[in-house]
Amino acid sequence: MKFSVSRDALVKPLQLVAGVVEKRQTLPVLANVLMQLQGQELSLTGTDLEVEIVGRLQLEQPAEMEGEVTVPARKLLDICRSLPDGAELKFERDGERLVLRSGRSRYQLSTLPASDFPNQEETTAQSRFSISQREIRRLIDATGFAMAQQDVRYYLNGLLLECRPQQLRAVATDGHRLALCDRDAPGLNVDAPIQAIVPRKGVLELARLLEDSDASAEVVLGNNHIRVVCGQFTFTSKLVDGKFPDYERVLPRGTGNEVFADRLALRQAFQRAAILSNEKYRGVRLQLSEGLLQIVANNPEQEEAEEQLMVDYHGDPLEIGFNVGYLLDVTGAIHSDQIRIGLGDANSSALLQQPEEGDAVYVIMPMRL
């Protein structure tokens, strides 16, 4: 194996591929990145057995000698990042070592056989469709923050992707809040909804790969894998084996009281109130009266924050508590100037969304304060 590549061309794919590699590994080869060289194409693969990313790049000159080998991912990335911009990197296999030369620098990296590197099994497609990278990214940005972290209900530690006729839906919940977003997917032809739960790590890694562009992404959904091909990268993840809760039952049907507010002003008021909220529970009280919203937060040190905001509200006086962190997440995910909050009573969940033509809805359960 012998080839040359520019530092700038190698760093980005190497960074994205190495992101999958865990610091602590059960198998030594999982700390490595697989380098495969064929003609003028160099492919880099990283995996933790759950998620796999393959990055491909074209070399300027054909390889002097083809081959494949695995080298420590973090060390290779750190070396490449620390070399100057525009540097030319020369790689050569030397027995059990991979030698990297650049200018007057020379590094010898240990290797493990490529045959030890695990292969992701081929996935049988339940559904296959094309969608722009921007659309998938929007689904993740709009809902990903509501995924659970290390919940014993393992099926909540991920994002539900639901393929519907001409539409792709993403849903995430941690049991205290729920985020749902729909995007049009004209290439999606299914007779009945198909559900897949993508694990949390897979969702975060996929978000790093996707560009905010109309460039196409090919999605293949299998029984236990999802594969997304976007540009020079192929992302594969195992799916969570479990049944996602019936999220439609959680969506409030009638929310008698409606509040319309300036989203940015509301978000800034929540940010200020959060400073003096209880660090553990993060609760704030929302007190509504005709045309006025009062936000109150206090903590065990007897400190108190009070914010008043003019809003469009014409119902009975109402007081309800929420986790301010959840409110900040939602007001950050919605991008319209105004926000609509639907409330039932002090014990009912709130429904937050754009006032008109929004693609996402959010449900937050109340807190007792």
C-alpha positions in Angstrom: 0.0 0.0 0.0 1.6 3.2 -1.1 0.0 6.5 -2.0 0.0 10.3 -1.6 -2.9 12.6 -0.6 -3.2 16.2 0.5 -3.9 16.9 4.2 -6.9 19.1 3.4 -8.6 16.4 1.4 -8.1 13.7 4.1 -9.0 15.6 7.3 -12.7 16.1 6.8 -13.7 12.5 5.9 -11.2 11.2 8.5 -12.8 13.4 11.2 -16.3 12.2 10.4 -15.4 8.6 10.3 -13.3 8.7 13.5 -16.2 10.3 15.3 -17.9 6.9 15.4 -14.9 5.2 17.1 -15.4 4.9 20.8 -12.5 5.6 23.2 -13.0 2.4 25.2 -13.3 -0.7 23.0 -14.0 -4.4 23.6 -12.0 -5.3 20.4 -8.7 -3.6 19.7 -9.5 -3.4 15.9 -12.6 -1.2 16.8 -10.2 1.6 17.8 -8.9 1.6 14.3 -10.0 3.1 11.0 -10.0 0.7 7.9 -8.2 2.2 4.9 -8.9 0.6 1.6 -7.2 1.7 -1.6 -8.3 0.8 -5.1 -7.1 2.7 -8.1 -7.6 6.4 -7.3 -10.3 5.9 -4.6 -9.4 5.8 -0.9 -12.1 4.7 1.4 -12.1 5.1 5.2 -14.4 3.1 7.5 -15.0 3.5 11.2 -17.5 1.5 13.3 -18.5 0.6 16.9 -20.6 -2.4 15.7 -23.8 -0.3 16.1 -23.0 2.6 13.7 -20.7 2.5 10.7 -19.5 5.4 8.5 -17.6 5.0 5.2 -16.0 8.1 3.7 -14.5 8.0 0.2 -12.1 10.4 -1.5 -10.5 10.6 -4.9 -6.7 10.8 -5.0 -5.1 13.2 -7.5 -2.8 10.5 -8.8 -3.4 6.7 -9.0 -2.0 4.7 -6.1 1.5 3.3 -6.5 0.4 0.2 -4.7 -3.2 -0.8 -3.7 -4.1 -2.6 -0.5 -6.0 -2.3 2.8 -5.0 -1.9 6.4 -6.4 -0.6 9.8 -4.6 2.0 11.8 -5.5 3.8 15.1 -8.2 6.3 14.2 -7.5 9.0 16.9 -3.8 9.0 16.5 -4.0 9.3 12.7 -6.5 12.1 13.0 -4.5 14.0 15.6 -1.3 13.8 13.4 -3.2 14.9 10.2 -4.9 17.8 12.0 -1.6 19.1 13.5 0.2 19.1 10.2 0.2 22.5 8.3 -2.6 23.3 5.8 -1.8 22.2 2.3 0.7 19.6 3.4 1.3 16.6 1.1 1.0 13.3 3.0 2.8 10.2 1.8 1.7 6.8 3.1 3.5 3.5 2.8 3.0 0.1 4.3 6.1 -1.3 5.9 5.5 -4.7 7.3 3.4 -4.4 10.4 3.7 -0.6 10.3 2.1 2.2 8.2 4.7 5.0 7.6 3.4 8.6 7.1 5.8 11.2 5.8 5.1 14.9 5.3 7.9 17.3 4.6 10.5 16.6 7.3 8.1 14.8 9.6 7.9 11.0 9.7 5.5 8.8 11.8 5.2 5.1 12.2 1.7 3.8 13.1 0.9 0.3 14.3 -1.5 -1.7 12.2 -4.0 -4.6 12.5 -5.0 -6.8 9.6 -8.0 -5.6 7.6 -9.5 -9.1 7.8 -10.1 -8.5 11.5 -12.3 -5.5 10.8 -16.0 -6.2 11.2 -18.3 -6.0 8.1 -21.8 -4.6 8.4 -24.2 -7.2 7.0 -26.2 -6.4 3.9 -29.6 -5.0 4.7 -32.8 -6.3 2.9 -34.7 -3.2 2.0 -38.3 -2.7 3.3 -38.3 0.8 1.8 -35.9 2.7 -0.4 -36.3 6.3 -1.4 -34.4 9.6 -2.2 -34.8 12.8 -0.2 -32.7 15.9 0.0 -30.1 16.1 2.8 -31.8 19.4 4.0 -35.1 17.6 4.7 -33.5 14.8 6.8 -31.4 17.4 8.6 -34.6 19.5 9.4 -36.3 16.4 10.8 -33.3 15.7 13.2 -32.9 19.4 14.2 -36.6 19.7 14.9 -36.9 16.6 17.1 -33.5 15.2 18.1 -33.3 17.2 21.3 -36.3 15.4 22.8 -34.6 11.9 22.6 -34.1 10.2 26.0 -30.6 9.6 27.3 -29.9 6.3 28.9 -33.5 5.6 29.7 -34.3 2.0 30.9 -37.1 2.2 28.3 -34.4 1.6 25.6 -36.8 2.3 22.7 -36.9 6.0 23.9 -33.1 6.4 23.4 -33.5 7.1 19.8 -35.5 8.8 17.0 -38.6 7.2 15.4 -38.6 7.5 11.6 -42.0 6.8 10.1 -42.3 6.3 6.4 -45.8 7.3 5.2 -47.1 7.8 1.7 -45.1 10.7 0.2 -44.1 11.9 3.7 -41.3 11.2 6.3 -42.1 11.8 9.9 -39.7 12.0 12.9 -40.8 11.6 16.5 -38.8 11.7 19.7 -39.8 11.6 23.4 -38.2 11.1 26.7 -41.5 10.6 28.5 -41.7 14.2 29.7 -41.9 15.9 26.3 -42.5 14.9 22.7 -41.4 16.4 19.4 -42.9 15.6 16.0 -42.0 16.8 12.6 -43.3 16.0 9.1 -41.6 16.6 5.8 -42.7 15.9 2.2 -40.9 13.0 0.6 -42.3 12.7 -3.0 -40.1 9.6 -3.7 -41.5 7.7 -0.7 -44.0 5.1 -2.0 -45.4 2.9 0.8 -48.9 1.5 1.2 -48.8 1.5 5.1 -46.6 3.4 7.6 -43.2 1.7 8.2 -41.5 2.5 11.6 -37.8 2.4 12.5 -36.1 3.6 15.7 -32.6 4.9 15.0 -30.4 4.9 18.1 -29.3 8.2 19.6 -25.7 7.9 18.6 -26.7 7.1 15.0 -28.9 10.1 14.9 -26.1 12.4 16.1 -23.5 11.0 13.7 -25.9 11.2 10.8 -26.6 14.9 11.6 -22.9 15.6 11.3 -22.7 14.1 7.9 -25.7 15.9 6.3 -25.3 19.2 4.5 -27.8 21.9 4.5 -28.3 21.6 0.8 -30.6 20.2 -1.8 -28.1 17.4 -2.6 -29.8 14.1 -2.6 -29.5 11.3 0.0 -30.5 7.7 -0.7 -32.2 6.0 2.2 -32.5 2.3 2.6 -34.6 1.0 5.5 -34.3 -2.7 6.3 -35.7 -4.9 9.1 -32.8 -4.1 11.5 -30.6 -1.5 9.7 -30.9 1.9 8.1 -28.4 3.0 5.4 -28.1 6.6 4.1 -25.8 7.4 1.2 -25.0 11.1 0.9 -22.3 12.4 -1.3 -19.0 10.7 -0.5 -20.3 9.1 2.7 -22.3 5.9 3.5 -23.9 5.8 7.0 -25.2 2.5 8.3 -26.8 2.0 11.7 -28.5 -0.9 13.5 -32.1 -0.1 14.5 -33.4 -0.3 18.1 -35.3 -3.5 18.5 -38.4 -2.4 20.3 -41.9 -0.9 19.9 -42.2 2.9 20.0 -45.1 4.1 22.2 -48.3 5.2 20.5 -47.3 8.8 20.3 -50.6 10.0 18.7 -52.4 9.3 22.0 -50.1 11.9 23.7 -51.0 14.7 21.4 -53.6 17.0 23.2 -56.9 17.0 21.3 -58.5 20.1 22.8 -56.4 22.8 24.4 -59.2 25.4 25.2 -56.8 28.2 26.1 -54.5 29.7 23.4 -51.5 32.0 23.9 -49.8 33.8 21.0 -46.5 35.4 21.8 -43.4 36.8 20.2 -41.1 33.8 20.1 -37.8 35.6 20.6 -39.0 37.8 23.5 -40.5 34.7 25.1 -37.3 32.7 24.7 -35.2 35.5 26.2 -37.6 35.8 29.2 -37.2 32.1 29.8 -33.4 32.3 29.6 -33.4 35.1 32.2 -35.8 33.3 34.5 -33.8 30.1 34.2 -30.8 31.7 35.9 -32.7 31.7 39.3 -34.6 28.4 38.8 -33.8 25.4 40.9 -30.7 23.8 39.3 -32.0 20.3 39.9 -35.7 20.6 38.8 -35.5 23.7 36.6 -39.1 24.6 37.2 -40.8 27.9 36.3 -44.4 29.0 36.9 -46.4 30.6 34.0 -49.2 32.8 35.3 -51.6 33.9 32.6 -54.2 36.6 32.7 -55.9 38.7 30.0 -53.1 39.9 27.6 -50.3 39.1 30.1 -47.9 36.3 30.9 -45.9 36.3 34.1 -43.0 33.9 34.4 -41.8 33.2 38.0 -38.8 31.1 39.0 -37.2 30.6 42.5 -34.6 28.4 44.1 -33.7 26.9 47.5 -31.6 30.0 48.2 -34.8 32.1 48.3 -33.9 34.0 45.2 -36.6 34.8 42.7 -36.9 35.9 39.1 -40.1 37.5 37.7 -40.6 38.3 34.0 -43.7 40.0 32.5 -44.6 39.7 28.8 -47.5 41.1 26.8 -49.2 38.2 25.0 -52.4 37.5 23.0 -54.5 35.6 25.6 -58.2 35.9 26.2 -59.1 33.1 28.7 -59.5 32.7 32.4 -56.5 33.3 34.7 -54.3 30.1 34.7 -51.2 29.1 36.5 -49.1 26.1 35.3 -45.5 24.9 35.9 -43.0 23.6 33.4 -39.3 22.6 33.1 -37.7 25.7 31.7 -35.1 23.6 29.8 -37.8 22.0 27.8 -39.4 25.4 27.0 -36.0 26.7 25.8 -35.4 23.7 23.6 -38.8 24.2 21.8 -38.5 28.0 21.5 -35.1 27.3 19.9 -36.3 24.7 17.5 -39.2 26.8 16.2 -38.1 29.5 13.7 -41.2 31.6 13.2 -41.6 35.1 14.7 -44.7 34.1 16.7 -45.3 31.0 18.7 -48.7 29.4 19.6 -49.1 27.7 23.0 -52.3 25.6 23.6 -53.1 24.9 27.2 -56.0 22.9 28.8 -55.7 23.4 32.6 -52.9 23.3 35.2 -52.6 19.5 34.9 -52.7 19.1 31.1 -49.8 19.0 28.7 -49.1 22.1 26.6 -49.0 22.0 22.8 -46.5 24.4 21.2 -46.2 25.1 17.5 -45.9 27.8 14.8 -49.2 29.7 14.5 -49.7 28.6 10.9 -48.3 26.2 8.4 -45.7 24.7 10.7 -44.1 21.3 10.1 -43.6 20.5 13.8 -45.5 20.2 17.0 -44.2 19.9 20.5 -45.9 18.5 23.7 -44.6 19.3 27.2 -46.0 17.8 30.3 -46.6 20.2 33.3 -44.7 20.1 36.6 -46.0 20.4 40.0 -44.3 23.4 41.7 
